[in-house]
Amino acid sequence: MSEHIKVEHRGAVQMIRLDRPEKKNAITRAMYVAMTEALKAGDADPAVRCNVFLGVPGAFSAGNDLADFLAYSTDGAHGSEAFDLLEALARSEKPIVSGVDGIAVGVGTTIHLHCDLTFATERAWFHTPFVDLGVTPEAGSSLIAPLLMGRQQAFALLGLGEPFSAERAKACGLIYDVVAEDELEEAVFHAAERICAKPPEALRIARDLMRGDREELVVRIREESRLFAARLTSDEAKAAFQAFMTRKKG
């Protein structure tokens, strides 16, 4: 279990918090493993009726830890930990509520496509610069986003890599609601508690009907993952990451 993932139970709610504030919650391989284990444990525990994902003030997540990306692009030392989490999200048996304050980059955005309700603050912004980094969309986003947002908004998010404000994200259906910074966690847990109070079997059936065929989504996630991994070693991606690191050092 990663020290940067905090798991807490509040009644029937399981809270999974990304807690690496010094790196703006950039996600390491160990963090992916911890989140996957927590999500699967929650699904298997009849006492858990809802999962909650939260970050820290100012950052849900800056996306993948760049050290992992650079290691793979140079020597292929990348595992399947991220893809394991994405499949666990796609197959999740319990409702998921999330809260976003500040940045949500890459998988920090696409994870919310798998959530049943997402709340965000006015200073939240959602950004998926996959193409700019020479890679491809992931987390089933190439399937879910056009269905959820419409093809043109999805292209703006995933193709152009435009950052979306919280208000724009709400307008196009990426998130459920925008709340004040000091009300975010209260809103998230209130929604989770309302979910927990519903008849669980009826809610499960309703959620399954709304989510549709999970296998189609898993197939897309695996195809995206294959392409994403291949792109990480491409000349385009290597150049993009080198340029990014140069700008960061400057």
C-alpha positions in Angstrom: 0.0 0.0 0.0 1.4 3.4 -0.9 1.9 6.0 1.8 0.5 8.5 -0.7 -3.0 6.9 -0.8 -5.1 7.3 2.3 -8.0 4.9 2.7 -10.7 5.6 5.3 -14.1 4.2 6.0 -16.9 6.5 7.1 -19.9 4.3 7.7 -20.7 2.7 4.4 -18.5 5.1 2.5 -14.9 4.2 1.5 -12.8 7.2 0.9 -9.7 6.9 -1.3 -7.6 10.0 -1.1 -4.5 10.9 -3.2 -2.2 12.5 -0.7 1.1 13.6 -2.3 0.7 17.4 -2.1 4.4 18.1 -2.6 4.1 16.7 -6.2 0.6 17.9 -6.8 -0.6 14.3 -6.5 1.4 13.0 -9.5 0.6 9.3 -9.5 3.3 6.7 -9.1 3.1 3.0 -9.8 2.7 2.2 -6.1 -0.2 4.7 -5.9 -1.9 3.0 -8.8 -1.6 -0.4 -7.0 -2.9 1.0 -3.8 -6.0 2.6 -5.5 -6.7 -0.6 -7.4 -6.5 -2.7 -4.2 -8.8 -0.3 -2.3 -11.3 -0.2 -5.1 -11.5 -4.0 -5.4 -11.6 -4.4 -1.6 -14.5 -1.9 -1.5 -16.4 -3.8 -4.2 -15.9 -7.1 -2.3 -16.9 -5.7 1.1 -20.7 -5.8 1.6 -20.3 -3.1 4.3 -19.1 -0.6 1.6 -21.9 0.9 -0.5 -20.0 3.8 -2.2 -16.4 4.7 -3.0 -15.2 8.3 -2.9 -12.1 9.7 -4.6 -10.5 12.9 -3.3 -7.3 14.8 -3.8 -5.8 17.6 -1.7 -6.5 21.4 -1.7 -5.3 22.7 -5.1 -4.7 19.4 -6.7 -6.7 16.3 -7.5 -3.8 15.0 -9.6 -1.1 16.3 -11.9 -1.4 13.0 -13.8 1.2 10.3 -14.1 4.5 10.7 -12.4 6.9 11.9 -15.1 9.7 9.7 -13.7 7.7 6.6 -14.6 7.0 8.0 -18.1 10.7 8.8 -18.7 11.8 5.4 -17.4 9.5 3.7 -19.9 10.5 5.9 -22.8 14.2 5.1 -22.3 14.3 1.5 -21.1 10.8 0.1 -21.2 10.5 -0.1 -17.4 6.8 0.4 -17.2 4.3 -1.9 -15.7 0.6 -2.5 -16.0 -0.4 -0.8 -12.7 -2.1 2.2 -14.3 -4.1 -0.1 -16.7 -5.1 -2.3 -13.8 -6.7 0.7 -12.1 -8.5 1.7 -15.3 -10.0 -1.8 -15.7 -11.0 -1.8 -12.0 -12.8 1.5 -12.5 -14.6 0.1 -15.6 -15.7 -3.0 -13.7 -16.6 -1.2 -10.4 -19.6 -2.7 -8.6 -20.2 0.2 -6.2 -21.1 3.8 -7.1 -18.2 6.2 -7.2 -18.3 9.9 -6.2 -15.3 12.2 -6.7 -14.3 15.7 -5.7 -11.9 18.0 -7.6 -10.1 21.1 -6.3 -7.4 22.7 -8.5 -5.6 20.7 -11.2 -6.8 17.5 -12.8 -4.4 16.5 -15.6 -4.4 13.4 -17.8 -5.7 10.5 -15.8 -6.5 13.1 -13.2 -9.3 14.1 -15.6 -10.2 10.8 -17.2 -10.8 9.0 -13.9 -13.9 11.1 -13.4 -15.4 9.7 -16.6 -15.9 6.5 -14.6 -17.5 8.3 -11.6 -21.2 8.5 -11.1 -21.1 12.0 -9.6 -18.2 14.4 -9.6 -18.1 17.7 -7.8 -15.5 20.4 -8.5 -14.6 23.9 -7.1 -14.5 27.0 -9.2 -10.7 26.8 -9.3 -10.7 23.3 -10.7 -9.5 22.8 -14.3 -9.4 19.6 -16.4 -6.6 19.1 -18.9 -5.7 16.0 -21.0 -2.5 16.9 -23.0 -2.1 13.4 -24.4 -1.6 14.3 -28.0 0.8 17.2 -27.0 3.0 14.7 -25.3 3.0 12.4 -28.3 0.7 9.8 -26.7 -3.0 8.9 -27.0 -6.1 9.1 -24.8 -6.6 6.5 -22.1 -9.0 5.2 -19.5 -11.6 4.5 -22.1 -11.9 8.2 -22.7 -12.0 7.9 -26.5 -15.2 5.9 -26.0 -16.8 7.6 -23.0 -16.1 11.2 -23.7 -17.8 11.5 -27.2 -20.9 9.7 -25.8 -21.0 11.9 -22.7 -20.0 15.3 -24.1 -20.6 15.1 -27.8 -17.8 14.5 -30.4 -16.7 18.1 -30.8 -16.3 18.8 -27.1 -14.6 15.5 -26.7 -12.2 16.4 -29.5 -11.5 19.8 -27.8 -10.6 18.0 -24.6 -8.8 14.9 -25.9 -7.5 16.1 -29.3 -6.8 19.8 -29.0 -5.9 19.3 -25.3 -7.9 22.4 -24.3 -8.1 23.0 -20.5 -11.8 22.9 -19.3 -12.9 25.1 -16.5 -15.2 23.7 -13.9 -18.2 25.6 -15.4 -17.4 24.3 -18.9 -16.9 20.8 -17.6 -20.3 21.0 -16.0 -22.0 22.4 -19.1 -20.8 19.5 -21.2 -21.6 16.8 -18.7 -18.0 15.9 -17.6 -18.9 16.7 -14.0 -22.1 17.0 -11.9 -21.8 20.3 -10.0 -19.6 23.2 -9.0 -19.3 24.1 -5.3 -17.3 26.4 -3.1 -13.9 25.3 -2.0 -14.8 25.0 1.6 -18.0 23.0 0.7 -16.4 20.4 -1.6 -15.8 17.5 0.8 -19.1 18.1 2.5 -20.9 18.0 -0.8 -19.1 14.8 -1.9 -19.8 12.9 1.4 -23.4 14.1 1.5 -23.9 12.7 -2.0 -22.2 9.5 -1.0 -24.3 9.1 2.1 -27.5 9.6 0.1 -26.3 6.8 -2.2 -25.6 4.6 0.7 -29.2 5.1 1.9 -30.8 3.8 -1.3 -31.9 0.1 -1.6 -28.6 -1.4 -2.8 -29.9 -4.0 -5.2 -32.2 -1.6 -7.0 -29.4 0.9 -7.2 -27.0 -1.7 -8.6 -29.5 -2.6 -11.3 -30.2 1.0 -12.2 -26.5 1.8 -12.4 -25.7 -1.3 -14.5 -28.4 -0.2 -17.0 -27.0 3.3 -17.2 -23.4 2.1 -17.6 -24.2 -0.4 -20.3 -21.8 -3.1 -21.6 -18.7 -3.1 -19.4 -16.9 -5.5 -21.8 -17.0 -3.0 -24.6 -15.4 -0.4 -22.4 -12.7 -2.8 -21.2 -11.9 -3.7 -24.8 -11.4 0.0 -25.6 -9.3 0.5 -22.5 -7.0 -2.3 -23.5 -6.7 -1.0 -27.1 -5.9 2.5 -25.8 -3.4 1.0 -23.3 -1.6 -0.9 -26.1 -1.4 2.2 -28.3 -0.4 4.4 -25.3 2.4 2.1 -24.3 3.7 1.9 -27.9 3.6 5.7 -28.2 5.7 6.2 -25.1 8.7 4.9 -26.9 8.0 6.9 -30.1 10.3 9.7 -31.3 7.4 12.1 -31.0 6.8 11.2 -27.3 10.5 11.3 -26.5 10.9 14.7 -28.0 7.8 16.0 -26.3 8.9 14.8 -22.9 12.4 16.2 -23.4 10.9 19.6 -24.4 8.6 19.5 -21.4 11.4 18.7 -19.0 13.5 21.5 -20.5 10.7 24.0 -20.0 10.2 22.8 -16.5 13.9 23.2 -15.6 13.9 26.7 -17.2 
